[in-house]
Amino acid sequence: MGGFVAFKALKIRNREKKMKRRDFLTKAGAFSSASAIGALSAPMVLTGARRALAASDDIPIGILYSLTGGLAVAEHTLHDAAMLAVEEINAAGGVNGRKLNAIVEDPASDPATYAERARRLIIRDKCVSVFGGYTSASRQAYLPVAEQRNALFWYPTLYEGRECSRNVIYGGAVPNQQQDDVMPWAVEKFGGRFYLIGNNYVYPKEENNYCKKLLAELGGEVVHEEYVPFGHSDFSSAINRIRSEKPDVVFATTVGDSDVAFARQFHQAGFDPEEMPVISLTRSEAEVRAIGNDAAAGHFTSAPYFMGHDSPENQKFVSAYLNRYGEDQVTHFVSEAAYFQVYQFKAALETIDLDNITTDAIRDAAVGSSMMAPQGEVLIDENLHTHLWPKLGQWQENGQAKVVLTASDRVAPVPFAAYDGQTCTGAGLIES
């Protein structure tokens, strides 16, 4: 993500589920280290432009989410959602009778390993697409691999924009899709004095750049802007400044452990969300479960999807996810995108020659295609970002969000919305 970093407070899988995952990874047929090194060092160059398959072959795809390391607590939910989609597609007959062969690699929460495993999936395993990535660091690690090999990667996470690649299909929200509807609503309802707090990296800073642009247009102001390190847990000084400044809204892009600590301390300080709410771009059902329902209740998150969204597609998704992975699990706005992107890929494949699958053919078929996702009907733009349904949810005592604001129509992605004169198009970045 841009903005979503895993945290230790969430429970990892129980022992039985860990064993099932190990069994799955074993069955996935990972090579030994020696053979993998040999495969990657062989004097061969594959451009990724063509993946010739025999008529009876399954279709190889890569699943590249961390199953170990610090990000695994969050990324395993994306792995699980993607694998659920693969299992459903194969159970229904595959793609024109061909099954998806999901080849799992574990990048172990390390950007360098992301790049290495991406190369393995593209070169050794000849995957026609790879699904994976969570942080912006992971996406930027595999992006050179995708572009050098003309491979196609599917990235599900909300992020900061300012990227325009022809080798990544972006399923998560960019700043305009999280803020355009929410900011006018918040200024009208609570007032225009905003306190901005986030972790010290690219996503919060870019989201805040756009927030400040919108506030200026709305006649609002930023009373204070601050960034804290990853894992920061003592917010006493920030709480004191908030108490002193008395903002109307606290606009938060804290992530992971930091968001958990900030939310708890904000609640303990006695601030009333009816008078001074936190509006977050990163807090999902997963964080709320770690924060505690009481501390989260009354505050808001802007996102395209919430677990409690009422639609037949979401009821099916949530039911299938809980049945597959446990009734104590939650779905959230990144796992939903990890799920529907596999179905977008399936829809693209159904329109091309499966014996001559190419990156260009998949991309061309994907652009302009729409489908009913759990959040609503989504569409892949010519700039390879996704038209989504922005929503504002207010967290309730049961740990679920009540949607209080929904876009009247799906919203087009504008990755360079904060930067006048720059536009991401089907031909790439245009500067005027």
N, C-alpha and C positions, 0 to 999 in steps of 0.2 A: 504494500500500500504505500502508497503514499502514506496512509495514516493509521494503520491498524497493526499493532505489534502485540504478540502473544504475551500472556502473563502467567506467572506461576500459580496464582490463586485458583485458577480453574482446575478441576480434577482431570487427570490424564485417564486413559482407558483403564478399566479394571483388568486384572491379570488374565481373565479368560479372553477378553477382546484383544489384548496384546498378543496372546498366543495365536489367535486367529489371524492377526495381521502378519505375524512371522510366517505362518503357514502360507498365507497368500503370497508374500514376497518370495518365498522359496519356490512356490509353484510358478511364479512369474518368470523364473528361469534366468535370474541374474547371473552374468558371467563371473568367474573368479577374477581377482585383481589382475593376475598375470595375463589372462586372456583378454581382459578389457584393455589393458595397456597395449597389448599386441594389436588389437583391433584398431585402436586410435592412432597408433604409430605407423600403420601400414601405408605404403605410398599410393594412396588412392584419393581422388578428389570427386566428391559428389556435390553437385550444385543444389540439390533439393528440388530441381525443376520438374523431375519426373520420378514417380515411384511405380515401376512396372510390376504388376502382380499377375500371378497365374489366375485363371478364371475361378479356381476353387479356393484361393487363398482368403484367409481372414484379413481384415484391414488393420494394420498396426498403427496404434496411436500411443503417444507418450503421456504418462501421468506423473507430473513433476512437482509434488508437494512434500514438504518436510515431514517425515515420520519420526525423526529424532532431533535432538537439539532444542534450543530455547524457543523456537517458533512452532514446534510440533503440536503444542496444546491447541493452537488455533488452526494450523495448516492441516491437521488431520481431519478437521471438519470439512475442508474443501476437497481433500482426497475422498472422503466418504461420500460427499454429495456427487462428485464426478463419477465415482464408481457405481453409485446407485443408478445414475442415468445410463451408464454402459450396460449394467445388468438388465435394466428395464428394456433397453433397445434390443439387446440380444435375445431376451425372453420373448419378445414380440416378433422375432424373425430376422433381426439385424437390419442391414441396409440393402434393400433389394436382394435379400437372401444371403448376404455376406455378413458374418459376425465381426464385431469390433474386437480386436485383440489388444487389450490394455496392457502396456508394458510399463511397470512401475519402477521408478527410480527415486531414491531418497537423497535430496540435496543437503540434508542434515543441517538446515538452518544457516548455511554458509554460502555467501554469494559466489565465491570462487568455485565451490562444488556445484552450484547451480549451472555455471557455464560448462563445467566438465561433463556433467550428466546430460545436459542439453546436447552437447556434441555426440555423446554416446547414443542417445536416442535417435538423432538424425542420421549419423554416419553408420553406426553398427546395426541399429535396429530398423533403419529405413522408415521411420514413422512418418506418416503423411501429415500429421499435425501433432503438436504437443500442448497439453493443457497444464498450466502451472504458473507459479509465481504468486507472491503475497505482498511483500514489501516492494517499494520502488527499487531498492538495492538489488533484489533478486531479478526483477524485470530488466533492469539496466545491465545486469551481468549476462543474461542470456540474449539480450538484444543484438549484440555484435554477431553472435552465432547465427541467429535467425537471418540477419541481413547478409552475412557472408555466404551462407548456404542457400539463400532464398527459400527458407523454411517458414512455416506458419505456426505461430504460437497464439494461444488463447489465454488472455489474462483477465481474471474475474474481479479484481479488487478496485474499489474506489481509489482515485489517485489525483495528483495535483494538476494534471494537464501538462501543457507545454511540451508535448511529444507528438510526433506525426510520422509514424513508421508504416510502411506497406507490408510489414511482416508480423504485425501483432493485431489481433482483434480484441478490442477492449470492452469488457462487459460491465465494468463498474462505473459509478458516477464520476463526473468531473465537476469543478466548482460551480459552474452555472446551474447544473442540475440539482445541486444541494442548497443553493442560496437564493436563486432568483425569486422564488415564491415565498421563501421563509423570511427574508430580511424585511420586506415591506410589512408583512403580517406582524413581525416582532416589534418593529418600530411603532406601528399603530397601536398595538395592544399594550406594550410595556413602556415604550419610550426609546429615544435614540442614543442614549449614553451607554456605550458598550465597553466592557473590559475583556481584552483578548488574552487568553492564556493557552499555551501549547507546549509541546516538546520541541527541543531545539534541532530541527531538521527540516528538510525541504517541504514536506506536505503541509505542516501548520503555517509556515511562512507564506507559501503560495495561496493557501485558502484565505489567510488574513489579508494578503494583498487584494484579493477580490472582494473580501468583506469591506475593506476600507473604501474601495471604489464605489460599492453600492451605498455605503453609509453616506459618503459625500453627496451622492445623487439624491438621497432621501433626507438630507439635512441633519443627519446624525453626527456623532463624533466618537472617537476612541479616547477614553479617559486614561487608559493604561494598556500597554502591550508588553508581555513578557514571555520568555521561553525558559524551560527547565530541562535539565539533562534527562536522558532515558533512565527510567528506574527511580527518578526523584520521588521521595516519599514524605518529605516534611514541607507542608504547605502553610506553615504558620505565618510566615511573612506575607505570602500572597493573601491569606485570609485577612490579615490586618489591613493590607492595602485596600482590599475590596470593602471592608467595613468602613474605611476612611473615605474612599471615593464614592461609595453608594451608587454604583452603576445601575442602570435599568435592567441590563442583561449581561450575563457572563457567557461569552462565546468561547467554547472550549474545544481545543484540538489536542488535548492530552490523550495519551494512548497507553494501553497495557496497564502495568503496575501503577504508573503515574495517575492514570484516570481513576483507578480503584481508590488510591489513597486520597486524591483530590476530592472525589465525590463523598467519601466518608467524612473527611474533615470539614467540608463545606456543610454537610448535614449537622455534624456535631457543633458547629459554630452557631447554629440556630437560625440560619437564613431561611426565609419563607419563600418557597418557589412561586407562590402566587404573587409575590412582590418583586422578587429578583430571581428569575429562573436561570438555570444553566441550559444553554442550547448547544448540544454537541453534534459534531459531524461524524464521530467515530464510535460512539457508545452503542453497542448492540445488546441483544438478549444475552450474549455470552458475558459481556462485562457486567451487566446488571445482576446476573446470577452471582458474580464474584463480589460486587459492591454490597449487595443486600437490598432487598426490595424496599425497605423503609427509607433508606438513604437515597435511592434513585427516584422514588415516587414523586410525581409532580414536575419533574424536569423533562426536557425534550431532546429528541434526536431527529435530525433530518436525514432521510435515507429513502431509497426507492422501494424498500421491502421491509415488512415486519412479519414475524411469525404468525401473528393473529389476523393478518389480512384475510378478509372474507371473499374467497373466490373458489370455484370448483377446482381450479388448477392448484391453488395453494393447499386446499384440504387434501388433495391427492398427494402432493409433495410431502407435506408434514406427516401425514399418516404413514406413507411409505418409509420416510426417513426414521421415524420413531420405531416402526416395526422392525426395521433392519438393524438399527444401532442402539436402541434402548429408549424406553419411555422417559428417562431422565435427561435426554439430550434436548438441545434447542437448535432451531434453524435461524439463520440471520442473513443480513443483506449481502455478505460475500459468499456464503455457501449456496445461496439461491442462484447467484450468477454462475458459480462453478457448475451447478446442475444444468441450468438452461443452456449454457454454451455448448455442452455436448449435444443437446438436441438441435441447436443451430447448425452445428457441424453435420449432423445426420441429414438435416434438410438440404444442405448444400450438396452433399454426396449423392443424394437421390436424383440430382439433375445432371450429373456428369458421367462420363465413361469410367467405370470402376476399374477397368483394365489399364487405364492410362491416367492415373491420378496425378495432378500437378498442383503445386502451390497456387499458380495463377488461376487454374480452373476452380479450385475451392474458393479462393478469394472472390473471384468474379461471380460465382454462384451465390456466395453469402451476402454480398452487397445488395441492399434493398430488400432482403428477405425478412419476413416478419413471422412471429409465432406467439402463441399465448403462453407466457411464462407465469409462474406463481404470482408475480406482482402486477400482471396485466400484459397487454400485447407489446412486445418489444421489437425493435427493428434495427438492423445493422446499417449505419450510415455509410456513405461513400468514403468518409474519412476513417472508417473502420472502428469508430466508437459506436456506442449503442444508444438509441432513443429509449428513455426510461420514464417511469412514472414517479416523480418526486412526491414524497409524503412527509408530513411532520407528525411524529408520534409522541404522545405524552405518557411517561412511564407510570404504571399503576401499582398498587400494593401487591398484585399477584405476579409481578415481574414481567408482565407483557405490556405492550404499548397500545394505547388507544389513539387511533389516527384522528387528528383534529384538523388536518389540512391536506388536501389531495389536489394535485394538478388537474386542471380540467381536461387536459390532453397530454399525451406523452411528450416529453421535452427533448428536443434535439441537442446533441452534445456539441459544445463549443470549447475545445481544449485550450484555446488561446484567448478566452473571454476577457482576461485581465489585461491583455496586451493589444492595444489598438494597432491596426496595420498588419497583423499577423493572422493568417487563416489556414487551418488544416483542411485540405481538400483531397479528392480522389487522386489528384496528380501530385500530392505532397504539400509541403508548406509553401504558402504564397505570402510574400511580403510586399506591402504597397507603401 
